[in-house]
C-alpha cells in the first residue's frame, strides 16, 4: 500500500504531503521540521490522529498502515528510510502485543 516516494521530497513552509503507507514505513527529515499526523484511529465514537513533531535528522516509524500527513513547519526535505525486515511478536507494536496477549487469555476461558 505504501505510496511510492522519491528519495527526497522538498516541502515549502505550510505545504502538506499526504500518502498511504504500510505499517513499519519510516520517514526521515533530512532538512527543516515537520508535523506528522499518523493514520486515523477510532476511540469510542471519535476519530483521532496522533501528531508528532520531527526535526532535522529525526526518523519516525509508522506503527499502523494507513494515510499519513506531513506538514512542513519550515522549508523541509523528507524521504523514506529503508528499514530491516522484522518478523515475529517482537516486531509488533505494544498495542498489537497487548491485543494478542488478551486474545490468547480469553481463548483459554
C-alpha positions, -999 to +999 in steps of 0.1 A: +000+000+000+029+024+006+028+053-019+059+055-040+080+083-026+112+096-043+145+095-024+137+130-011+107+154-014+110+191-007+082+209+010+078+247+015+066+261+048+028+252+052+028+227+024+014+193+032+022+158+018-005+131+022+003+095+014-008+059+021+018+038+040+022+003+053+030-004+090+067-001+095+072+027+070+100+050+081+102+087+072+134+108+077+135+145+079+167+155+061+162+192+065+138+215+083+110+205+106+076+189+101+044+178+119+035+142+111-002+131+116-004+093+118-032+072+104-067+080+118-079+058+146-112+053+164-116+058+201-152+051+210-172+073+186-144+097+179-117+097+153-082+110+162-047+111+147-015+110+167+007+140+158+044+140+161+068+169+156+100+159+138+132+180+135+161+177+111+178+143+113+149+125+131+132+094+118+097+083+125+084+047+120+047+044+114+033+016+136+000+011+117-007+013+080-030+040+066-029+076+054-004+099+070+000+137+066+034+155+067+031+193+071+062+215+068+067+240+096+097+254+078+112+246+043+118+208+047+132+178+028+118+144+037+123+109+024+118+072+031+143+052+051+149+015+043+143-004+075+154-040+080+125-065+078+114-076+113+094-108+120+076-123+149+060-108+180+090-087+189+083-066+157+047-059+167+037-027+183+030-026+220-007-024+213-007-053+189+012-074+215-013-065+242-043-074+220-025-107+211-020-115+248-056-106+258-070-127+229-049-156+239-060-154+275-096-151+266-094-182+244-084-203+275-116-194+293 
